[in-house]
Amino acid sequence: MNLPVIYHPNYVAPIPPGHRFPMAKFQLLYEMLLVDEVTNYFLTPNFPPLEWIELIHHPNYIKKYCQGTLDPKAQRRIGLPWSQALANRTCIAVGGTILTAQLALKHGLACNTAGGTHHAFPSYGSGFCIFNDLAIATRVMQKLGLVEKVLIVDLDVHQGDGTAWIFQDDPTVFTFSMHCGINFPSRKQVSDLDVPLPEGMDDELYLQTLAQHLPYLLSEVKPDLVLYDAGVDTHIHDALGKLALTDTGIFRREMQVLSTCLGKGYPVASVIGGGYTKDMNSLVYTHSLLHRAARDVFYQYRL
């Protein structure tokens, strides 16, 4: 059995040249994983049923976004110019995280090559996030009776504010966000555990901080599934980051998260989250560290 990796050609949608969102990275990541022989086992997600998206998002918001009729202020808050291709991409990426969660439950570990849209709230999008794939996948797994308790580990450099708000009164979902304290969003929500980090934190302090929290959370929460948002905007060269992790530090982080969870018997569904390094090749390589680590851990535990 190979590590299940999820990809769809529609993960890339046209956006204006020069836009700060690095849309091309999704296809380039897929190509790098093939060329570097990280994996050749890719699975293609389906378009999720509307009722699954409605488990989290208000029907009126879904309808307006998908039809391109959001008011200009709401559209600006998202930060991505609307197109039908982008609306389709948004939905298929949600389908990808749902499939990743299903495969993680079956095989112990699975990775998406998109996802991590944690700034999306039930009635609006924000910060390049339209529908919250982490929240939707959580609810779908619960609705299908596949899980009861979920732990969301969000290591994007920005707080997972939408996810925190959605699950703020839900004892079946534990939200853990370790993020740069002075970064976006300016108004933070309350996760079950927030760990705000100081600007400029390096590899060693970051990994020590993570080690102080993750093993304890696993033993306390005892989740049926871990959803892991492996944002790489923690990188020292990230345009929107403010932390100082290196490629080595991020690889060690991925190994630490995955081996800690799997070593204790908890399945992990991973998504790639944010990353805005201006050098596209460097950015894609840094994202690929999740899949490289996942491959190693997958074979280490012979899943």
C-alpha atoms as one frame of an Amber mdcrd trajectory, in Angstrom:
protein
   0.000   0.000   0.000   1.268   3.483  -0.901   0.679   6.740   0.929  -2.640
   8.160  -0.389  -2.142  11.651  -1.856  -5.078  13.666  -3.177  -4.892  15.930
  -6.232  -7.242  17.288  -8.874  -6.267  19.292 -11.993  -8.952  21.801 -11.028
  -6.991  22.717  -7.891  -5.637  25.461 -10.167  -7.989  28.182 -11.407  -7.035
  31.249 -13.453  -6.327  34.419 -11.462  -4.853  37.748 -12.646  -1.077  37.831
 -13.278   0.870  39.210 -10.337  -1.769  38.336  -7.747  -0.153  37.593  -4.383
  -1.971  34.247  -4.034   0.377  31.641  -5.609  -2.273  29.613  -7.434   0.234
  27.813  -9.670   1.793  26.045  -6.686  -0.839  23.297  -6.566  -0.049  21.860
  -9.998   3.693  22.412  -9.498   3.522  20.510  -6.207   1.838  17.581  -7.941
   4.530  17.614 -10.626   7.358  17.795  -8.073   5.995  14.845  -6.106   5.979
  12.822  -9.333   9.394  13.921 -10.633  11.104  13.454  -7.258   9.396  10.070
  -6.901   7.859  11.007  -3.571   4.732   9.208  -4.739   2.914   8.229  -7.899
  -0.252   7.203  -6.037  -2.693  10.062  -6.523  -6.430   9.883  -5.948  -8.938
  12.302  -7.443 -11.706  13.818  -5.298 -15.301  14.301  -6.338 -17.384  17.458
  -6.198 -18.954  17.389  -2.714 -22.749  17.368  -2.362 -24.199  20.779  -1.546
 -25.671  19.471   1.692 -22.163  18.671   2.944 -21.020  22.279   2.450 -24.252
  23.374   4.157 -23.199  21.486   7.300 -20.974  24.522   7.963 -21.912  27.377
   5.628 -25.148  29.302   5.297 -27.086  28.365   2.138 -27.433  32.004   1.094
 -23.670  32.565   1.258 -22.965  29.369  -0.689 -25.484  30.331  -3.366 -24.194
  33.891  -3.743 -20.578  32.818  -3.887 -21.142  30.024  -6.389 -23.258  32.292
  -8.612 -20.816  35.211  -8.364 -23.359  37.566  -6.766 -21.589  38.403  -3.493
 -21.498  42.124  -2.801 -18.151  43.821  -3.572 -17.196  44.272   0.096 -17.644
  40.566   0.835 -15.698  39.724  -2.311 -12.818  42.032  -1.314 -12.668  40.391
   2.094 -11.951  37.062   0.388  -9.165  38.642  -1.661  -9.562  36.478  -4.770
 -11.397  37.753  -7.886 -14.465  35.616  -8.547 -14.759  33.303 -11.542 -16.750
  30.160 -12.199 -13.477  28.250 -12.397 -12.483  29.518  -8.933 -15.903  28.567
  -7.525 -15.457  25.052  -8.930 -11.914  24.914  -7.568 -13.156  25.934  -4.123
 -15.647  23.071  -4.037 -13.310  20.400  -5.424 -10.655  21.359  -2.852 -13.244
  20.774  -0.120 -13.954  17.407  -1.722 -10.231  16.727  -1.579 -10.020  17.276
   2.164 -13.092  15.106   2.719 -11.480  12.299   0.698  -8.213  12.809   2.596
 -10.059  12.363   5.895 -11.804   9.215   4.661  -8.529   7.701   3.475  -6.725
   8.633   6.687  -9.337   6.720   8.654  -8.857   3.737   6.350  -5.054   3.760
   6.036  -3.838   5.773   9.044  -2.416   8.691   7.034  -3.355  10.626   3.905
  -2.342  13.991   2.422  -4.148  16.541   0.320  -2.224  18.820  -2.058  -4.541
  21.746  -1.273  -6.794  22.832   1.607  -6.330  24.648   4.889  -8.925  27.364
   4.220  -9.274  28.128   7.918 -10.278  31.814   7.697 -13.700  31.009   6.206
 -16.687  31.600   8.523 -20.206  30.215   8.055 -21.535  33.332   6.332 -18.454
  34.909   4.759 -14.963  34.257   3.424 -11.730  35.952   4.399  -7.998  35.868
   3.722  -8.132  33.808   0.476 -10.493  31.318   2.189 -14.012  30.774   0.830
 -15.356  27.512   2.287 -13.719  26.010   5.390 -12.519  22.594   4.233 -11.283
  21.554   7.687 -14.642  22.284   9.291 -16.670  20.710   6.488 -14.562  17.537
   6.475 -14.949  17.274  10.250 -18.724  17.520  10.076 -18.973  15.114   7.141
 -16.920  12.485   8.981 -19.209  12.895  11.992 -22.383  12.831   9.885 -21.270
   9.622   8.178 -20.703   8.065  11.591 -16.992   7.550  10.933 -15.768   9.619
  13.905 -17.038  11.191  17.090 -14.090  13.280  18.331 -11.761  15.317  16.074
  -8.577  17.219  16.899  -7.661  20.022  14.485  -3.946  20.856  14.643  -3.450
  24.182  12.860   0.203  25.154  12.397  -0.350  27.796   9.731   1.370  31.044
  10.753  -2.057  32.724  10.932  -4.621  31.785  13.555  -7.366  29.444  12.314
  -9.997  31.980  13.310 -12.857  30.658  11.187 -12.350  27.115  12.438 -12.085
  28.316  16.044 -15.338  30.264  15.764 -17.244  27.438  14.095 -16.378  24.921
  16.818 -16.220  27.279  19.807 -19.062  25.580  21.696 -18.585  22.060  20.361
 -17.051  19.509  22.763 -16.661  16.969  19.939 -14.055  19.095  18.119 -10.861
  20.399  19.744  -9.157  23.271  17.909  -5.437  23.865  18.471  -3.815  26.842
  16.739  -0.107  27.678  17.082   0.479  30.914  15.189   2.380  34.194  15.131
   0.645  36.384  17.699   1.056  39.693  15.852   0.015  38.392  12.432  -3.327
  38.311  10.584  -6.111  38.226  11.635  -5.917  41.299  13.831  -9.017  40.143
  15.699  -8.367  36.646  16.973 -11.056  34.134  17.870 -10.817  31.701  20.789
  -9.576  28.217  19.917  -9.694  25.447  22.514  -5.939  26.018  22.720  -4.218
  29.049  21.223  -0.434  29.312  21.363   0.599  32.760  20.056   4.269  32.821
  19.084   6.637  35.815  19.127   7.852  37.309  15.864  11.073  35.752  14.601
  10.811  32.421  16.451  13.339  29.924  15.054  13.303  26.168  14.447  14.434
  24.961  17.863  12.109  27.092  19.969   9.208  26.350  17.641   9.700  22.588
  17.792  10.166  22.690  21.573   6.909  24.641  21.913   5.055  22.144  19.738
   6.461  19.247  21.766   5.133  20.836  24.950   1.567  20.691  23.662   0.871
  18.002  21.053   1.527  14.799  23.044  -0.503  16.134  25.958  -3.409  17.106
  23.675  -3.520  13.660  22.094  -3.672  11.977  25.486  -6.377  14.370  26.714
  -8.576  14.619  23.610  -8.134  11.013  22.379  -9.429  11.933  18.901 -10.794
   9.503  16.357  -9.085  11.646  13.705  -6.465  14.411  13.585  -6.842  17.042
  10.861  -3.460  18.702  10.342  -3.097  22.092   8.637   0.577  22.149   7.605
   0.881  25.795   6.593   4.394  26.730   5.483   3.967  30.483   5.886   5.983
  29.906   9.076   9.060  29.929   6.776  11.733  32.586   7.270  11.350  33.776
   3.659   7.548  33.870   3.613   6.099  37.179   2.473   3.238  37.024   5.013
   4.898  35.085   7.820   6.986  36.820  10.547   8.433  33.557  11.911  11.859
  32.145  11.032  11.569  28.423  10.299  13.909  26.886   7.732  13.165  24.036
   5.339  14.892  21.722   7.809  12.727  23.034  10.642   9.540  22.541   8.653
  10.525  18.992   7.682  11.264  18.242  11.336   7.882  19.748  12.269   6.065
  17.483   9.811   7.947  14.435  11.072   7.204  15.456  14.656   3.473  15.922
  14.126   2.949  12.802  12.038   5.138  10.447  14.064   3.723  11.705  17.378
   0.149  11.105  16.211   0.722   7.803  14.434   3.008   6.532  17.173   0.079
   6.867  19.559  -2.343   5.287  17.095  -4.193   8.397  15.901  -4.908   8.686
  12.139  -3.928  11.957  10.442  -5.441  13.754   7.454  -3.070  16.514   6.292
  -3.625  19.606   4.146  -0.981  22.058   2.929  -2.304  25.388   4.236  -0.719
  28.759   3.538   2.600  29.569   1.930   3.548  32.810   0.177   7.293  32.699
  -0.468   7.867  34.698  -3.640  10.271  32.145  -5.135   7.767  29.628  -6.515
  10.222  26.730  -6.753  11.273  27.206  -3.141   7.650  27.480  -2.038   6.628
  24.284  -3.805   9.584  22.401  -2.329   8.697  23.601   1.156   5.095  22.409
   0.694   6.413  19.060  -0.527   8.157  18.499   2.812   4.786  17.437   4.238
   4.457  14.665   1.652   8.105  13.633   1.970   7.720  13.331   5.742   4.373
  11.554   5.349   5.925   9.016   2.984   8.689   8.290   5.497   6.300   7.986
   8.427   3.830   5.904   6.410   6.482   3.298   5.664   8.012   3.549   9.135
   4.691   2.443  10.625   3.969   0.119   7.679   0.439   1.445   7.348
